């Protein structure tokens, strides 16, 4: 299609080429013949429904004329929301994101379009047309970047929720951009935003940030809960958050217990676990609240056994084992904690390991075949390392060295220098127990690790 052409010219050329009259094409397209005549003569702007019918009548793909439509009916004419709104909706349906980008850029020259663009973005967001919604949110946010409006904060919140989940680096950037806007949100939206931010930092293992966000969420939820249930109800009714207020209070305690566990402070973690295990203070009595109480009750029971185990209470091991593999404590992290406790306190947990031996073999197979999920893959080096330490201290050198090599290979594959160094130190500690074949295998593995590290360093240098 020639860049200087127009929709009118394309339609006129089509009719001439196909030898059809306006009346004949009116029957084919479903567009009134008088309307078609006015469009061809340039006396009438084209509505979206008419454009789609004309395109279909000409046998062209949906949206074939959208770029021309932008040029003729938006750039070179006065923008009219009666045409712009339907056009954006059709572009979203057809995933014509570049067209949306162009229209938003044009519209944002006039800031009065910000409210209707925002409402359209919200509609797209509810419909799951997230990339289309993101373009509208970005346009509105850019037009109001010097304002301190709640709408600007909501745009940034939506962009944050759309952005997260792609990869860790992108998640960090999205979280960093959004944090500044949380306080500008409505009080109820702040709780959901803080929860999502905290969840992102959990995945990033940014425990200091998780602690701060959990404290803030718990504090804000507590104030809102107090205002809703303890004070006079003559005050203005506030918008409710997505979940009952009690959920955010309990979730904040849970996050703080996770932070303490990750820092190895299981005594303090147990205090937080006890806080979200106690739900007698909750006044609501809906089905959702009952499910929340049950959910946190199960988590509290499992994590109470975990904290006590990690504090050195061997007698809770049987109860803890009953929770391994459940939704509260997964198979891999559950076995890892058993081994960590066993190595810390020099326990014999052969019976527990024997019970889960089939699952361990399945994990080894999955890891060897590359069939593990990303989160599980990051735990394999730790699991194999703890198994190596446990076996070596028990005098099972051949088995321990085997687990050690698995940990070394998994660590190298993940590019974890810390884990590789840890494995090297353990091998040197037990080198005297390694056979000649193990010694040669170790040399080969170390050579492969060094080569992989050199390639990685070279790739980073070339990017710079």
N, C-alpha and C positions, 0 to 999 in steps of 0.2 A: 504494500500500500504506500503510495507516494506521500511524503511528509506534508505537502501543501494541500492535500485533499481535504474534503469535509464529508460529514455524514450525508448532507444533501446531495453532494456531487456523487458519492458512492452509490446512493440509492437511484439517482437519475441514470447513472451509467449502467447499473444492473438492469433496470427496466428496459433500456435501449438494447443492451446486449441480449437479454432473454426475449425481447419482442413482446413485452407485456404492457398492458395499459395500467393506469392508476387504479381503475375499477377492478381489474383482475387481481392486482396485488393486494387490494383492499380485502378481497375475499380470502386470499391466502394468509395474510398477516393478521386480519381481524382489526385493522385500524381503519377508521372512517376515511373514505376517499377524499372528502373535503379537507380533512386534517392532513392527509398525505400530500395533497396539492400545496397547501400552505407551507408545509415543512420543506418541500422541494424548492419552493419559490423564496424561502428564507423569511417568510412572514410570520412564523410561529415557532416558539421554542419547543423542544422535544421533551415530553414527560418521560420518566423512566419506564413506565409500563409500555408506552408507545415504542421506545427505543428497543426494548427487549423483543417486542413482537415483530418489529421491522427486521431485526437481526435474525430472528428465527425464520421469518418468511424468506429471507435471502439465503438460508441454508448455512449460515455462519455459526461459529462457536459462540456460546454465551459470553457476553462481555467483550466481543470483538471490537466494538466501537467505543469502549469506555475511555480510552486515552483521548480520542477525538472529542468525546462528550465533555471532558474536562476542559479542553482548549476552547470549545465553542460556547458551552453553556455556563462555564464557571469563570474561566480566566477572562474571556472577552465579553462578558455580560455581567450585569449586576447579580451577585449571588442571591439565590432565593432558597430559603430553608425547605420550601415545599418540594423543590427538586433535589436539594443537597441531602436531606434526610433519607429519602428513598434510595438515592444513589449510594450513600454510605452503607445502607443495609444490604443492598445487592452486592456491593464489593465485598462485604464481610461474608456473605453467603458463598460467593465464588472464590474466596481467598485471594482477591486481587489487592494485596497489601500495598503495593507501590502506588496504586490509584488512591487509596485511602491516605497514604502519606502526603501525596501532592495536594489533595483537597484540604487536609488539615493545615498544611503550611499556608495555603491561600486564605483559609478562613480566619486563621489566627492573626491576620493583619487587622482584624476587627474584633476587639476583645469582647464585644457584646455577644459573640457567638459561644463564649466559654460555657455558659450554663447549659445550653442545649447540647453542646458537644459532650459535656460531662454526663448528662442524663443518657445520651446515646451510648457512651462508653459503659455506663453502669448496666444498661440493657444487654450489651454484648457480653459483659462479664458474667451476668446471670445465665446467659445462654451458652456459656462455655466457649465463645469466640474470643479467646484470650489475646491472641496476637493482634487482632483488629482493635480490641479494646485498649491494648497497650499503646498503640499509635495515637489514639484519641487522648488517653490520659497524659501522654508525653506532651502533646500539643497544648492541652489546658494547663499543665504544670509549668511549661515554659512561658506561657503568656502571663501567668500569675506568680512567677518566681520571686517577685519583689513584694508580694502581698503576704499577709500572715493569716490567710483564710483557712477555715476548716476544709474547704474544697481542695485546696492545694495539698493539705496533709492527706486527705483521702486518696487523691491521685497518686501520691507517693506510696501510700499503703498498698493500693491495688498493684502498682508496678512492682513493689516488693514481693507480694504474694505470687505474681505471675512469674517473676524471675527466679525464685528459689527452686532448688531441686535439679538444676542442670549439672553443675559440678561445684566442688567445694570452693574454688577460687571465685567463681561467679556468685556463689551464695554469700561469701564474705563481703564482696563489693556491694551487693544488694543490701545486706544488713547494715553496713557502714553508712550507706547513703540514706537509709530510711530512719535510723535511730534519732536523727535530729528532729524529725517531724512527729514523733510519738506524742509528745505533750500537747500538740495542737489538735489531736483527734478528740472526738467526743469521749467522755469518761468510759462508756461501755465499750467503745471500739478500742480504747487503750489496752484493756485487759486481753483481748484477742491478739492485738499486735505484740504485746509483751510476751505472751505465750509463744507465738510464732518466732519471734526474735530469739527467745531462749532456746527453742528447739533447734534453730539453725546453729547457735553457738555450742549446743551439745554435740551436734554432728561434727563441728570444727574442733571439739575438745577445748574450747576456750572457757575453762572452768571459772576463772575470775569474773568474766562477763556474765556467765550463767548465774553466778551467785548474786550479782548486783541486780540483774533483771528479775530473778525470783523474789528477792526482797522487795523490789518495787511493786511487782505484781501482787504479792501477798498483802502489802500495805494498802494499796489502792482498793483491792477487792474487799479487804476488811472494813475500810471506811464506807464503801458502798453498801456492804452488807449491814453495817450498823445503821446507816441512814434508812435503809429499806425496812428493817425489821424492828428496830429498837426505838425509833423516834416517832414523833407525831406524823400521821399520814396526811396531815393538812397540806404539807409541802407538795410542790409540783412533782408529778410522777415522772421518773426518769426512764429513758430508753434502756431496755434490758440488753445485756450482752448475749452472745450466741449461746453460751452455756449458763447454767445456774451459777450464781456468785460463789456458792460453796465450792464448786469445782475448782475455781482459780485459787482459792485459799489452800485447798488440799494439794493442788498441783504445785504450788509454790513450795510447800513443805517437801514434797517428793523431789523436786529439783534440787533443793538444798541438801537433801539426804544423798542424792547422786553425787553432788560436788564433794561432799565429805568422804564418800566411798572412794572416789577417784583420787583423793588426796591421801587415802590410807587412814583417815580418822574415823574408824568404825564406831567408836564410842559415841562421838557427836552425831554420826549418821543415825545411830539407834535412837537418839533423842528426837530427831526429825521424823523418823519412821513412826514413833509413838504418837507424834502430833497428827499425822494423817491417818493413823489407825483409829483415832478417837473421833467419832462423827456424831456423838450424842447432842452436840450443840446446834446441829443443823435443824432449822425450823421448817423448811420446805418439805413437802411430802408428795411429790409427783413421782411418776414412774421413772422419769429420767434421773431424778435425784436418788431414788432407791438403787438404780443401776450404778450410779456413780459411787455410792457408799459401798456397794458390793465389790466394785472394781478396786477401789482403794483398800478395802479390807483384805482382799486376796493379795494385793501387792505388799501390804504391810506385813502379813503373815510370812510370806516368802522372804522378804528382806529382813525381817527380824531374825529369822534363822541364819540368814547370810551374815548379818553383822555379828551375831553371837559366835558363829563359826570362825569368822576372821579375827575375832577377839580372843580366840583360843579355846572355845568351849567345844571339845570333841563330841560331847554327848548329844549335841543337836544335829550331828551329821545325818543320822537316819531320817529325821524330819526334813532336813534340807534336801536330801536326795529325792524325796517324794515330789519336790517342786521342780527338779531339773527336767527340762524339756517341755515345760508348760509355757503359757503365754506370759507368765510373770518372770520366769527365769529360763531362757533358752538353753538348748543342749550345750552349745559351745561355750558360752560364758559361764554356765553352771559348772561344767567340768573344770574349766580353767580356775575358778575360785576354789574348788576342792583341792586342786593340785597346789595352788599358791599357799593355802592354809597348811597343807601337808608338808610342804617344803619349809615353811616358816617355823612350824612347831615340831618338825621331825616326826610326823605321824605315819603310821602304816595304814594306807587306804586301799590296799590291794583288793579288798572285797568290793569296795565301791567301784573301782576301775574295772573289775571283772564283770560287774553287773552291766556296765555301759560299754563293754568291749565291742559288741556288734556296732554300736553307734560310732565308736572311735574308728573302727575299720571303714565304715561308710564315709566318715569325714576324711580319712586318709585317701580313699579312692577319689572322692570328689575333688580334693585339693590337687591330686596328681593329674587328673583329667581336665583341670581348669574349669570345672563346673560349679565352682563356689560363687556365691554372691559377693559383692564388693565388701560389705561389712564383715562377712564371715572370713573372707580372704585376709583381712587385716588382723584377725585374731589367730590365724593358724600359726604364724611364727611364735607367738606367745605360748600357745598350747603345746606345740612340739618342744619348745624350750623347757617349759615346766615339766613335761614328761621326761625329757632328757635328764634334768637335775634329779628328779625323783628316782629314776632308774639307776643313775650313776651312784647316788648316795646309798641305794639299796644293794650295790655290788653287782648289778646286772649291766656290765660294761658294754657288751655287744648291742643290747637293746638300747641303752642310753646313747651310745654313739650314733646309732641309726636315727633316733629321734633328733639328735643334735644336727645331723646332716640335713634332715628334712627342714628344720628350723632355719638353717643357714641358707638353703636353696629358696625357701619361701621369703625370707628377709631380703635376699638379693633381688628376687623377682619384683618385690614391692618397692625396691629402692630405699630400704630403711637402713641407713648406715649405723644407727644406734643398735638395732637388732643384730646386724652383722658383727659388730664389735663385741657384743655380749656373747655371741656364739663362739667367736674366736677365743675370748678369755676362758670360756668353759672348756673348750677343747684343750687349750694349753694346760689347764688345771688337771685334766685327766689324760693327757697325752700318753703317760706311762701305761695306761690301761688299754690303749688303742693297739690293734693288731697292725702288722706290716701293710696289709691290704687297706685298712682304715687310714693309715698314714698317707698312702698314695692317693686314696680317694679324697682325702682332705686337701692335699696339694692341688689336685685337679679342680676341686670346687673353689678354692681360693683364687686360682688362676682365672677361672670363669667370672668370679665376682669382680676381680680387678679389671678384667677386660670390659665388663659391662659398665663399671664405674667410669673407665676411661672414655667409653663411647658416650655416656651420659654427659660427662664434663665437656667433651668436644662439641656435642650438640648445643649445650648451653652457651659455650663460647661463640659458636658460629651465629647463634641468634642475636647475640649482642653486637 
